[in-house]
Amino acid sequence: MSKVYLKKLPVLITLLFIICISIGYSQEYKTEWGGYSGINAGIKFHNKEIYYMGQPIWVEFQIVNVGVHPFLFLSSYKKLFTFDFEVYTDTNRWVEHSKEWILEKRRYEAVLSDEITLKENEVYGVRIDIGRWFEFEKPGDYIIRGVFYPGLITNPEQKLYSENELILRLHPPYTEEIKQKERAEEIKKLKAEKLPPYEVLDYTLKAFMDRDFEKYFLYIKFDKFIGQFANARKKYQDTHDRDKPLVIEEFKQYLMGINKLESIPYSDAIPVDYEIEETYIKGRDAQVKVLETFKYLGLVEQKRYTYHLHLYGDRWLIESYDVINIAR
């Protein structure tokens, strides 16, 4: 072997090493961007509910890497540059994007985005209100298909369709008449439900926080519960039996904030959050401990309530409660 060849050998080995690295990098890059092998896109409704014109229609878009190689894509700070939908009627008439969507897309500013890498079995998801993205002109059935742009919508040749389609049944605008009818049906159904004590508290406290007193009153035993309140209790005890229902109605008005039967407004007892900690059942009696959070003029306080329930027939009703302030 000549001395010249020996001198060139290290250079050749170095070049060969660089070429191998370049080929390996190119193959990995192609795996992440090209063909989308092992990448699944799917869509689903966030809440299964009745949808009305003019109301939000939340759809969840999920990207799942079911392959063994990492998958790299761009996620724009504005979702419309990474995700989109094709929406058409059951007669194959396309639904146009809304003016709001068009103006947002055409806004003259830089498209900011992050690089997202999904490893094997990792999921990336977003939630989108398509009621704001499309012009739904009338009630009816609509078919929705998701479109995913890994390189942003500015590179439309790179896109992946969702593996499934959704059927949206869009009802006429949600009127007060429809609202009251649905509400009556829901309450009728709830009255027939046999909830365990902790679910009774969960339902009651949610209704209380929403100030939905019709629902809040469903699981309260008022002739017992009224004993928690000094003025109401005395008035109830001093009233003839035939007039006690009138006192109960006055007491309900106080709970709703309509009168001042007690010196402290009952609205002060509405929490901003709660956590059901413990349930104890013995025979036909139960106790449910709940940690409730309150906000007063910017101050946050926590109190532990112990609710006492009794089983009347097949329904647990709240009779009373004890409360302890928690020092912070």
C-alpha positions as CSV (number, residue, x, y, z in Angstrom):
1,M,0.0,0.0,0.0
2,S,1.5,3.3,-1.0
3,K,2.2,6.1,1.4
4,V,-0.1,8.5,-0.5
5,Y,-3.1,6.0,0.0
6,L,-2.3,5.6,3.7
7,K,-2.3,9.4,4.1
8,K,-5.8,9.6,2.4
9,L,-7.3,6.7,4.4
10,P,-8.2,8.7,7.5
11,V,-9.9,11.3,5.3
12,L,-11.9,8.7,3.5
13,I,-13.0,7.1,6.8
14,T,-14.1,10.5,8.1
15,L,-16.1,11.2,5.0
16,L,-17.7,7.8,5.2
17,F,-18.7,8.4,8.8
18,I,-20.3,11.8,8.0
19,I,-22.2,10.2,5.1
20,C,-23.6,7.5,7.4
21,I,-24.7,10.0,10.0
22,S,-26.4,12.1,7.3
23,I,-28.2,9.1,6.0
24,G,-29.3,8.1,9.5
25,Y,-30.5,11.6,10.2
26,S,-32.4,11.8,7.0
27,Q,-34.2,8.5,7.7
28,E,-35.2,9.6,11.2
29,Y,-36.5,12.9,9.8
30,K,-38.5,11.1,7.2
31,T,-39.9,8.8,9.8
32,E,-41.1,11.8,11.8
33,W,-42.6,13.8,8.9
34,G,-43.2,11.6,5.9
35,G,-46.1,9.2,5.4
36,Y,-47.4,9.5,9.0
37,S,-46.9,5.8,9.5
38,G,-48.2,4.8,13.0
39,I,-50.0,8.1,13.6
40,N,-53.7,8.0,14.3
41,A,-56.0,11.1,14.3
42,G,-59.4,10.9,15.9
43,I,-62.3,13.2,16.9
44,K,-65.1,13.0,19.4
45,F,-67.7,15.2,21.1
46,H,-66.4,16.5,24.4
47,N,-69.9,16.1,26.0
48,K,-72.6,13.9,24.6
49,E,-75.5,16.2,24.7
50,I,-78.3,17.8,22.7
51,Y,-76.8,20.5,20.5
52,Y,-78.6,23.7,19.5
53,M,-77.9,26.4,17.0
54,G,-76.0,29.3,18.5
55,Q,-74.6,27.2,21.3
56,P,-71.0,25.8,21.7
57,I,-70.2,22.5,20.0
58,W,-67.0,21.2,21.6
59,V,-65.0,18.6,19.7
60,E,-61.9,16.9,21.0
61,F,-59.1,16.3,18.4
62,Q,-56.5,13.7,19.4
63,I,-53.3,12.7,17.8
64,V,-51.9,9.3,18.9
65,N,-48.5,7.8,18.1
66,V,-49.1,4.1,17.9
67,G,-45.8,3.5,16.1
68,V,-42.3,2.9,17.5
69,H,-40.6,6.0,16.1
70,P,-41.0,9.6,17.4
71,F,-43.3,11.8,15.5
72,L,-42.5,15.5,15.2
73,F,-45.1,18.2,14.3
74,L,-45.8,21.9,14.7
75,S,-48.5,23.0,17.1
76,S,-49.6,26.6,16.5
77,Y,-50.6,28.8,19.4
78,K,-53.8,29.4,17.3
79,K,-55.4,26.0,16.8
80,L,-56.8,26.8,13.4
81,F,-53.3,26.7,11.9
82,T,-52.8,23.1,13.0
83,F,-56.3,21.7,13.1
84,D,-59.3,22.0,10.9
85,F,-62.5,20.2,9.9
86,E,-64.5,19.3,6.8
87,V,-68.2,19.8,7.6
88,Y,-71.1,18.9,5.2
89,T,-74.8,18.2,5.4
90,D,-76.4,14.8,4.9
91,T,-77.1,16.0,1.3
92,N,-73.3,16.5,0.7
93,R,-73.5,20.3,0.8
94,W,-70.3,21.8,2.3
95,V,-70.5,24.1,5.3
96,E,-68.4,27.2,5.0
97,H,-66.0,28.5,7.7
98,S,-67.3,31.4,9.8
99,K,-66.3,35.0,9.3
100,E,-64.6,34.9,12.6
101,W,-62.4,31.9,11.5
102,I,-61.6,33.6,8.2
103,L,-60.6,36.9,9.8
104,E,-58.5,35.1,12.4
105,K,-56.7,33.1,9.7
106,R,-56.0,36.2,7.5
107,R,-54.8,38.4,10.4
108,Y,-51.4,39.9,9.4
109,E,-49.0,38.6,12.1
110,A,-46.4,35.8,12.5
111,V,-47.7,32.3,13.1
112,L,-46.2,31.2,16.4
113,S,-45.9,27.5,17.1
114,D,-44.1,24.9,19.2
115,E,-42.4,21.7,18.0
116,I,-44.1,18.8,19.6
117,T,-42.6,15.3,19.7
118,L,-44.8,12.3,20.4
119,K,-43.1,9.2,21.5
120,E,-44.6,5.7,21.3
121,N,-48.2,5.6,22.7
122,E,-48.2,9.3,23.6
123,V,-51.3,11.4,22.9
124,Y,-51.7,15.1,22.0
125,G,-55.2,16.6,22.2
126,V,-57.0,19.9,21.8
127,R,-60.6,20.9,22.4
128,I,-62.3,23.1,19.7
129,D,-65.7,24.9,19.6
130,I,-66.6,24.2,16.0
131,G,-69.8,26.3,16.5
132,R,-67.5,29.3,16.2
133,W,-65.5,27.9,13.3
134,F,-68.4,27.2,10.9
135,E,-71.5,28.9,9.6
136,F,-74.4,26.5,10.6
137,E,-77.3,28.2,8.8
138,K,-80.1,25.9,9.8
139,P,-80.9,22.9,12.0
140,G,-80.3,19.4,10.6
141,D,-77.8,16.6,10.5
142,Y,-74.1,17.3,9.7
143,I,-71.1,15.1,9.1
144,I,-67.8,16.2,10.6
145,R,-64.3,15.0,9.6
146,G,-61.1,16.2,11.2
147,V,-58.0,17.5,9.3
148,F,-54.6,17.7,10.9
149,Y,-51.7,19.7,9.5
150,P,-48.4,18.6,11.0
151,G,-46.5,21.3,9.2
152,L,-49.3,23.9,9.8
153,I,-52.1,24.8,7.4
154,T,-49.6,26.9,5.4
155,N,-48.3,23.6,4.1
156,P,-51.6,22.1,2.9
157,E,-49.9,19.2,1.1
158,Q,-49.0,17.8,4.5
159,K,-52.2,16.7,6.1
160,L,-53.8,13.8,7.9
161,Y,-57.6,13.1,8.1
162,S,-59.2,11.7,11.2
163,E,-60.0,8.0,11.0
164,N,-63.6,8.6,12.1
165,E,-66.4,11.0,11.3
166,L,-69.0,12.5,13.7
167,I,-72.7,12.9,13.1
168,L,-73.9,16.2,14.5
169,R,-77.7,16.6,15.0
170,L,-78.2,20.3,15.3
171,H,-81.5,21.4,16.8
172,P,-83.3,24.8,16.5
173,P,-82.2,27.6,18.9
174,Y,-82.5,26.8,22.6
175,T,-85.6,28.7,23.7
176,E,-86.8,29.3,27.2
177,E,-89.7,26.9,26.5
178,I,-87.3,24.1,25.6
179,K,-85.2,24.9,28.7
180,Q,-88.1,24.6,31.1
181,K,-89.4,21.4,29.5
182,E,-85.9,19.7,29.7
183,R,-85.6,21.0,33.3
184,A,-88.9,19.5,34.3
185,E,-87.9,16.1,32.7
186,E,-84.6,16.2,34.5
187,I,-86.1,16.9,37.9
188,K,-88.8,14.2,37.3
189,K,-86.0,11.7,36.6
190,L,-83.9,12.8,39.6
191,K,-86.9,12.4,41.9
192,A,-87.1,8.7,40.9
193,E,-83.3,8.1,41.4
194,K,-82.1,6.4,44.5
195,L,-78.8,8.0,45.1
196,P,-76.3,7.0,47.8
197,P,-75.5,9.6,50.5
198,Y,-72.3,10.9,49.0
199,E,-74.0,11.4,45.6
200,V,-76.9,13.2,47.3
201,L,-74.4,15.7,48.7
202,D,-72.5,16.0,45.4
203,Y,-75.7,16.8,43.5
204,T,-77.0,19.1,46.2
205,L,-73.8,21.1,46.5
206,K,-73.5,21.5,42.8
207,A,-77.0,22.8,42.6
208,F,-76.3,25.2,45.6
209,M,-73.2,26.6,43.8
210,D,-75.3,27.2,40.7
211,R,-78.0,28.7,42.8
212,D,-80.5,26.3,41.3
213,F,-82.7,26.0,44.3
214,E,-85.3,23.8,42.7
215,K,-82.7,21.1,42.4
216,Y,-81.1,22.1,45.8
217,F,-84.3,21.5,47.6
218,L,-84.8,17.9,46.2
219,Y,-82.9,16.1,48.9
220,I,-83.6,18.3,52.0
221,K,-85.9,17.2,54.8
222,F,-87.2,20.6,55.6
223,D,-89.1,19.9,58.9
224,K,-85.7,18.7,60.2
225,F,-83.4,21.1,58.3
226,I,-85.2,24.2,59.6
227,G,-83.9,23.3,63.1
228,Q,-80.4,24.7,62.1
229,F,-81.7,28.2,62.0
230,A,-82.8,30.0,65.2
231,N,-85.5,32.4,64.0
232,A,-87.0,29.9,61.6
233,R,-86.9,27.1,64.2
234,K,-88.8,29.2,66.8
235,K,-91.3,30.3,64.2
236,Y,-91.9,26.8,63.1
237,Q,-92.2,25.4,66.6
238,D,-94.7,28.2,67.7
239,T,-96.9,27.8,64.6
240,H,-100.0,25.6,64.5
241,D,-99.5,22.4,62.5
242,R,-101.9,23.4,59.7
243,D,-99.7,26.6,59.1
244,K,-96.3,24.9,59.3
245,P,-96.2,24.5,55.5
246,L,-96.4,28.3,55.2
247,V,-93.4,28.6,57.5
248,I,-91.5,26.1,55.4
249,E,-92.2,28.1,52.3
250,E,-91.0,31.3,54.1
251,F,-87.9,29.4,55.1
252,K,-87.3,28.4,51.5
253,Q,-87.6,32.0,50.5
254,Y,-84.9,32.9,53.0
255,L,-82.6,30.2,51.6
256,M,-83.1,31.7,48.1
257,G,-82.2,35.1,49.4
258,I,-85.7,36.6,49.0
259,N,-86.3,37.6,52.6
260,K,-84.3,38.3,55.8
261,L,-85.7,35.6,58.1
262,E,-82.3,35.2,59.7
263,S,-79.7,37.9,60.5
264,I,-77.0,36.3,58.3
265,P,-77.8,35.8,54.6
266,Y,-77.8,32.2,53.5
267,S,-75.7,33.1,50.5
268,D,-72.7,33.4,52.8
269,A,-72.9,29.6,53.0
270,I,-72.4,29.0,49.3
271,P,-69.0,27.5,48.6
272,V,-66.8,28.1,45.6
273,D,-65.5,24.5,45.7
274,Y,-65.9,21.4,47.8
275,E,-64.4,17.9,48.3
276,I,-66.3,14.9,49.6
277,E,-63.9,13.3,52.1
278,E,-65.8,10.5,53.9
279,T,-69.1,8.7,54.1
280,Y,-70.3,6.7,57.1
281,I,-73.5,4.6,57.0
282,K,-75.1,2.8,59.8
283,G,-78.6,1.4,59.3
284,R,-80.9,4.1,58.0
285,D,-78.6,7.0,59.1
286,A,-75.5,8.4,57.3
287,Q,-72.9,11.0,57.8
288,V,-71.0,12.7,54.9
289,K,-67.9,14.8,55.6
290,V,-67.3,17.6,53.1
291,L,-64.4,20.0,52.9
292,E,-65.8,23.3,51.5
293,T,-63.9,26.3,50.3
294,F,-65.2,29.9,50.6
295,K,-64.1,33.3,49.4
296,Y,-64.9,36.4,51.4
297,L,-63.6,39.7,50.0
298,G,-60.5,38.0,48.5
299,L,-59.9,35.9,51.5
300,V,-60.0,32.1,51.1
301,E,-61.3,30.0,54.0
302,Q,-62.1,26.3,54.4
303,K,-64.7,24.6,56.6
304,R,-65.4,21.0,57.3
305,Y,-69.1,20.2,57.1
306,T,-70.6,16.9,58.5
307,Y,-74.0,16.4,56.9
308,H,-76.5,14.1,58.6
309,L,-78.9,12.1,56.4
310,H,-81.7,9.6,57.0
311,L,-83.2,7.1,54.7
312,Y,-86.9,7.9,54.1
313,G,-88.4,5.0,52.1
314,D,-85.7,4.5,49.4
315,R,-84.3,8.1,49.4
316,W,-81.6,9.7,51.5
317,L,-82.5,13.2,52.7
318,I,-80.4,15.8,54.5
319,E,-81.6,16.5,58.0
320,S,-78.9,18.7,59.5
321,Y,-75.2,19.6,59.5
322,D,-72.3,20.5,61.7
323,V,-69.5,22.8,60.7
324,I,-65.9,23.3,61.9
325,N,-63.7,26.2,60.8
326,I,-60.2,25.0,59.6
327,A,-57.3,27.2,60.8
328,R,-54.9,28.2,58.0
